[in-house]
């Protein structure tokens, strides 16, 4: 299997380096990833067989059954033994601390390549490097956090040498951050504030209490990611952008959001700096060319027409060791070459997502102890 895995990584890496690759090339590579995962990921193979899906029947990547995201909480989805995993990224467990989703990575070569390749053109297309103030703990403090690793790669690859973390262990160093922001104003040095949404909300509240605001230098920007549930008060994403724009005296287009999840190996971003036209308050999110994002009807799993809301499914070629096709619990609408995120599934959509998880778990339980 090692040789097959290394060959697959090489093929996916080459695809990531081909920005002009089209739909036909994506489909070919997606089927190759599926074939590897079908052969080596036992739980996924059983799931496919129950749906009468196999490499013989899959002619298009949309024939691949997407795995419900909550399945990562209840079963192991890995093409290699978990003892071989270089990294295990776990969900935060804010909803249920006893059940945390786990994404096993045989190594992080493709994950890191995916991060670096798409971050540059979407977040800092106009600068080579920028001073980063990271509003999240360091990777050493949170070794099972995909966000901690992501931010580490961002800082080490695109941050200047004087980039800094604004956390001491798990404590947010607000005073240190305010000092750094004031110094950036005086030095006329552009900065990128990057980190978790809850950290930005804490900073907004603190600055509002003190009556503080900043005028950051040109080309400065902010990028938040993740939610605030259980860590701070929650804010509407559009309102958060407006508040950050006012706090830092930044154009709205330079207040960006990253959409990602532990169960994937790629990220999506607001298209502010990429698309010719974009609503900066409710922006279209764009996926890299090695990810196809679809909006589907949860009952039929058929793609929704543009503008109609449905459940988001991601086909992420970079997710080589676990499963490529992920059924999320997020609701969105297709918009051009991107999508708009509307929030979490509720009502009928939420019930449909729960049913999908139940069906998957029934499949995985029946495969325990079975050698396929």
C-alpha positions as CSV (number, residue, x, y, z in Angstrom):
1,X,0.0,0.0,0.0
2,X,2.9,2.4,0.7
3,X,3.8,2.6,-3.0
4,X,0.2,3.1,-4.0
5,X,-0.2,5.9,-1.4
6,X,3.0,7.6,-2.5
7,X,2.0,7.4,-6.1
8,X,-1.4,8.9,-5.3
9,X,0.2,11.7,-3.4
10,X,2.4,12.5,-6.3
11,X,-0.6,12.6,-8.7
12,X,-2.6,14.9,-6.3
13,X,0.4,17.1,-5.8
14,X,0.8,17.5,-9.6
15,X,-2.9,18.3,-9.9
16,X,-2.7,21.0,-7.2
17,X,0.2,22.6,-9.2
18,X,-2.1,22.8,-12.3
19,X,-4.4,25.8,-11.8
20,X,-5.8,25.5,-15.3
21,X,-6.9,21.9,-14.8
22,X,-10.5,21.4,-16.0
23,X,-13.5,19.3,-15.0
24,X,-12.3,16.3,-17.0
25,X,-9.0,16.2,-15.2
26,X,-10.7,16.7,-11.8
27,X,-13.0,13.8,-12.5
28,X,-10.1,11.5,-13.4
29,X,-8.1,12.4,-10.3
30,X,-11.2,12.1,-8.1
31,X,-11.9,8.6,-9.3
32,X,-8.3,7.6,-8.6
33,X,-8.5,8.9,-5.0
34,X,-11.8,7.1,-4.6
35,X,-10.3,3.8,-5.9
36,X,-7.5,4.0,-3.4
37,X,-9.8,4.8,-0.5
38,X,-12.3,2.1,-1.5
39,X,-9.5,-0.4,-1.5
40,X,-7.8,0.6,1.7
41,X,-10.4,2.3,3.9
42,X,-12.5,-0.6,5.3
43,X,-15.3,1.4,6.8
44,X,-15.7,3.5,3.7
45,X,-15.7,0.4,1.5
46,X,-18.5,-1.2,3.5
47,X,-20.4,2.1,3.2
48,X,-20.1,2.1,-0.5
49,X,-21.0,-1.6,-0.9
50,X,-24.2,-1.1,1.0
51,X,-25.1,1.5,-1.7
52,X,-24.0,-0.8,-4.5
53,X,-21.1,1.6,-5.4
54,X,-17.7,0.3,-6.4
55,X,-14.9,1.3,-8.7
56,X,-16.7,-0.6,-11.5
57,X,-19.8,1.6,-11.1
58,X,-18.3,5.0,-10.5
59,X,-17.9,6.9,-13.8
60,X,-18.2,10.4,-12.4
61,X,-17.1,11.8,-9.0
62,X,-20.7,12.6,-8.2
63,X,-21.3,8.8,-8.1
64,X,-19.2,8.6,-5.0
65,X,-21.4,8.6,-1.9
66,X,-20.4,11.5,0.5
67,X,-19.7,10.5,4.1
68,X,-21.7,12.5,6.7
69,X,-19.4,14.7,8.7
70,X,-20.6,13.4,12.0
71,X,-19.4,9.9,11.0
72,X,-15.9,11.1,12.0
73,X,-17.1,11.2,15.6
74,X,-18.2,7.7,15.8
75,X,-15.9,5.6,13.6
76,X,-12.4,5.5,12.2
77,X,-12.0,6.6,8.6
78,X,-8.4,6.0,7.6
79,X,-6.8,4.2,4.8
80,X,-3.7,3.4,7.0
81,X,-3.7,2.0,10.5
82,X,-4.1,4.8,13.0
83,X,-0.8,3.9,14.6
84,X,0.9,5.1,11.4
85,X,-0.7,8.6,11.5
86,X,1.6,11.5,11.7
87,X,-1.2,13.8,12.8
88,X,-4.7,13.3,14.2
89,X,-6.8,16.5,14.0
90,X,-9.8,16.6,16.3
91,X,-12.9,18.7,16.4
92,X,-13.3,21.1,19.3
93,X,-16.2,19.2,20.9
94,X,-18.1,22.3,21.9
95,X,-21.4,20.5,21.2
96,X,-20.5,17.1,22.7
97,X,-17.1,16.9,24.4
98,X,-17.4,13.2,24.6
99,X,-17.6,12.8,20.8
100,X,-14.9,14.6,18.9
101,X,-14.5,14.0,15.2
102,X,-11.0,12.7,14.2
103,X,-9.3,13.0,10.9
104,X,-6.2,10.8,10.6
105,X,-3.3,12.0,8.4
106,X,-0.7,9.5,7.3
107,X,1.5,12.6,6.7
108,X,0.9,16.3,6.2
109,X,2.6,16.8,2.8
110,X,-0.6,17.3,0.8
111,X,-2.4,19.1,3.6
112,X,0.4,21.7,3.8
113,X,0.7,22.0,0.0
114,X,-3.0,22.6,-0.2
115,X,-2.9,25.3,2.5
116,X,0.1,27.2,1.0
117,X,-1.1,27.0,-2.6
118,X,-4.5,28.6,-2.0
119,X,-3.7,31.0,0.9
120,X,-1.4,33.2,-1.1
121,X,-3.7,34.2,-4.0
122,X,-6.8,34.6,-1.8
123,X,-5.5,36.3,1.3
124,X,-2.2,38.1,0.4
125,X,-2.1,38.3,-3.4
126,X,-0.5,41.8,-3.3
127,X,2.4,41.1,-0.8
128,X,5.0,38.4,-0.6
129,X,5.2,38.4,3.2
130,X,3.4,40.3,5.9
131,X,3.8,40.6,9.7
132,X,1.2,38.3,11.3
133,X,-0.4,38.6,14.7
134,X,-1.9,35.2,15.3
135,X,-5.0,35.2,17.6
136,X,-4.8,31.5,18.5
137,X,-2.5,29.2,20.6
138,X,0.6,27.8,19.1
139,X,0.7,24.3,17.6
140,X,2.6,22.8,20.5
141,X,-0.2,23.8,22.9
142,X,-2.9,22.3,20.7
143,X,-1.3,19.4,18.7
144,X,-4.7,18.0,17.7
145,X,-6.0,21.2,16.3
146,X,-6.1,21.6,12.5
147,X,-6.4,25.3,12.9
148,X,-3.3,25.5,15.1
149,X,-1.4,23.6,12.4
150,X,-2.9,25.8,9.6
151,X,-1.9,29.0,11.4
152,X,1.6,27.7,12.0
153,X,2.1,27.0,8.3
154,X,0.7,30.4,7.4
155,X,3.1,32.2,9.9
156,X,6.2,30.2,8.9
157,X,5.6,30.4,5.2
158,X,4.1,33.9,4.7
159,X,4.8,35.8,7.9
160,X,7.8,38.1,8.5
161,X,10.4,37.1,11.1
162,X,8.8,39.5,13.6
163,X,5.3,37.8,13.4
164,X,3.9,36.9,16.8
165,X,1.4,34.7,18.6
166,X,-1.0,36.6,20.8
167,X,-1.6,33.7,23.1
168,X,0.3,32.4,26.1
169,X,-0.6,28.8,26.3
170,X,-4.4,29.1,26.2
171,X,-4.6,32.7,27.5
172,X,-5.4,35.5,25.1
173,X,-2.9,38.3,25.6
174,X,-5.1,41.3,24.8
175,X,-2.7,43.9,26.3
176,X,0.2,42.6,24.2
177,X,-2.0,42.7,21.1
178,X,-3.2,46.3,21.7
179,X,0.4,47.3,22.1
180,X,1.4,45.6,18.9
181,X,-1.4,47.3,17.0
182,X,-0.4,50.8,18.3
183,X,3.2,50.1,17.2
184,X,2.0,49.0,13.8
185,X,0.2,52.4,13.4
186,X,3.3,54.3,14.3
187,X,5.6,52.3,12.0
188,X,3.2,52.4,9.1
189,X,3.8,48.6,8.8
190,X,1.0,46.5,7.3
191,X,-0.1,43.6,9.4
192,X,-2.3,40.6,9.1
193,X,-4.4,39.7,12.1
194,X,-5.3,36.1,11.7
195,X,-7.0,33.6,14.0
196,X,-10.2,32.3,15.5
197,X,-13.5,34.2,15.3
198,X,-13.9,34.1,19.1
199,X,-10.6,35.9,19.6
200,X,-11.7,38.8,17.4
201,X,-15.0,39.1,19.3
202,X,-13.1,39.3,22.6
203,X,-10.9,42.0,21.1
204,X,-13.9,43.9,19.8
205,X,-15.6,43.8,23.2
206,X,-12.4,44.9,25.0
207,X,-11.7,47.8,22.7
208,X,-15.4,48.9,22.9
209,X,-15.2,49.0,26.7
210,X,-12.0,51.1,26.5
211,X,-13.1,53.3,23.7
212,X,-10.1,52.2,21.5
213,X,-9.9,52.1,17.8
214,X,-7.0,51.8,15.3
215,X,-6.0,53.1,11.9
216,X,-4.0,50.3,10.5
217,X,-1.5,51.0,7.7
218,X,-2.4,50.4,4.0
219,X,-2.4,46.7,2.9
220,X,-3.2,45.6,6.4
221,X,-6.1,43.0,6.7
222,X,-7.8,40.6,9.0
223,X,-8.8,37.0,8.5
224,X,-11.0,35.1,11.0
225,X,-12.0,31.5,10.9
226,X,-14.2,29.2,12.9
227,X,-17.1,30.0,15.1
228,X,-17.6,31.5,18.6
229,X,-19.9,28.9,20.1
230,X,-18.9,28.3,23.8
231,X,-16.0,30.7,23.6
232,X,-17.6,34.1,23.3
233,X,-20.8,35.8,22.4
234,X,-21.8,34.9,18.8
235,X,-22.1,37.5,16.0
236,X,-23.6,37.6,12.6
237,X,-20.7,37.2,10.1
238,X,-21.7,40.3,8.2
239,X,-22.0,42.4,11.4
240,X,-18.6,41.1,12.5
241,X,-17.0,42.3,9.3
242,X,-18.5,45.7,9.7
243,X,-17.3,45.9,13.3
244,X,-13.8,44.8,12.4
245,X,-13.7,47.3,9.5
246,X,-14.6,50.1,11.9
247,X,-12.2,49.0,14.7
248,X,-9.2,48.9,12.4
249,X,-10.2,51.5,9.9
250,X,-9.9,48.9,7.1
251,X,-11.9,48.6,3.8
252,X,-14.5,45.9,4.1
253,X,-12.9,43.9,1.3
254,X,-9.8,43.4,3.6
255,X,-11.9,41.8,6.3
256,X,-11.8,38.2,5.2
257,X,-13.1,34.8,6.4
258,X,-11.8,31.3,6.0
259,X,-14.2,28.4,5.9
260,X,-12.7,25.1,6.8
261,X,-13.3,22.0,8.9
262,X,-11.2,19.4,10.7
263,X,-12.6,16.7,8.4
264,X,-11.2,18.3,5.3
265,X,-7.6,19.0,4.1
266,X,-8.4,22.2,2.2
267,X,-9.9,25.6,3.0
268,X,-12.3,28.0,1.2
269,X,-12.1,31.7,1.4
270,X,-14.2,34.9,0.8
271,X,-13.6,35.8,-2.8
272,X,-13.1,39.5,-2.0
273,X,-9.6,39.8,-3.5
274,X,-10.2,37.3,-6.4
275,X,-13.6,37.9,-7.9
276,X,-14.3,40.9,-10.1
277,X,-17.6,41.6,-8.2
278,X,-18.2,40.6,-4.7
279,X,-20.6,41.6,-1.9
280,X,-18.1,42.2,0.9
281,X,-20.8,41.8,3.7
282,X,-22.2,38.6,2.3
283,X,-19.3,37.4,0.1
284,X,-19.1,34.4,-2.2
285,X,-16.8,31.8,-0.9
286,X,-14.4,30.1,-3.4
287,X,-12.9,26.7,-3.4
288,X,-9.5,25.7,-4.8
289,X,-9.5,23.9,-8.1
290,X,-8.7,20.6,-6.3
291,X,-12.0,20.9,-4.4
292,X,-15.5,20.8,-5.9
293,X,-18.2,22.2,-3.7
294,X,-21.8,21.3,-4.5
295,X,-25.1,22.3,-3.0
296,X,-27.5,19.3,-2.9
297,X,-31.0,18.3,-1.9
298,X,-30.6,16.2,1.3
299,X,-33.3,13.8,0.3
300,X,-32.3,13.1,-3.3
301,X,-28.6,14.1,-3.2
302,X,-29.2,15.9,-6.5
303,X,-27.5,19.2,-7.1
304,X,-29.6,22.2,-6.5
305,X,-30.0,24.9,-9.2
306,X,-28.0,28.1,-8.7
307,X,-29.6,30.3,-6.1
308,X,-31.6,27.5,-4.3
309,X,-30.5,26.6,-0.9
310,X,-29.4,23.1,0.1
311,X,-26.8,21.1,2.0
312,X,-23.1,21.6,1.1
313,X,-21.0,18.7,-0.1
314,X,-17.2,19.0,-0.6
315,X,-15.1,16.7,-2.8
316,X,-11.6,17.4,-1.6
317,X,-8.8,15.7,-3.5
318,X,-6.3,16.6,-0.7
319,X,-8.1,14.4,1.8
320,X,-6.2,11.4,0.6
321,X,-6.0,9.3,3.7
322,X,-9.6,9.5,5.0
323,X,-12.5,10.1,2.6
324,X,-12.6,12.6,-0.3
325,X,-16.4,13.2,-0.3
326,X,-17.9,14.9,2.7
327,X,-21.5,15.7,3.4
328,X,-21.5,18.7,5.7
329,X,-24.3,20.0,7.9
330,X,-23.9,23.5,6.4
331,X,-26.6,25.1,4.3
332,X,-25.6,27.2,1.3
333,X,-26.5,28.4,-2.2
334,X,-24.4,28.0,-5.3
335,X,-23.3,31.4,-6.7
336,X,-21.3,31.4,-10.0
337,X,-18.1,29.5,-9.4
338,X,-18.5,29.8,-5.6
339,X,-21.1,29.4,-2.9
340,X,-22.7,31.5,-0.1
341,X,-22.7,30.0,3.3
342,X,-26.1,30.4,5.1
343,X,-25.5,28.6,8.4
344,X,-26.1,25.3,10.0
345,X,-28.9,22.9,8.8
346,X,-32.2,23.3,10.6
347,X,-35.6,21.7,10.2
348,X,-36.0,19.2,7.4
349,X,-32.3,19.6,6.3
350,X,-31.1,18.8,9.9
351,X,-33.3,15.7,10.0
352,X,-32.0,14.6,6.7
353,X,-28.4,15.0,7.8
354,X,-29.1,13.1,11.0
355,X,-30.7,10.3,9.0
356,X,-27.6,10.1,6.8
357,X,-25.5,9.7,9.9
358,X,-27.7,7.0,11.3
359,X,-27.5,5.1,8.0
360,X,-23.8,5.4,7.9
361,X,-23.4,4.1,11.5
362,X,-25.7,1.2,10.8
363,X,-23.3,0.3,8.0
364,X,-20.1,0.7,10.0
365,X,-21.4,-1.3,13.0
366,X,-22.3,-4.2,10.7
367,X,-18.7,-4.2,9.4
368,X,-17.0,-4.5,12.8
369,X,-14.7,-7.5,12.9
370,X,-15.4,-8.3,9.3
371,X,-12.4,-8.7,6.9
372,X,-13.4,-7.3,3.5
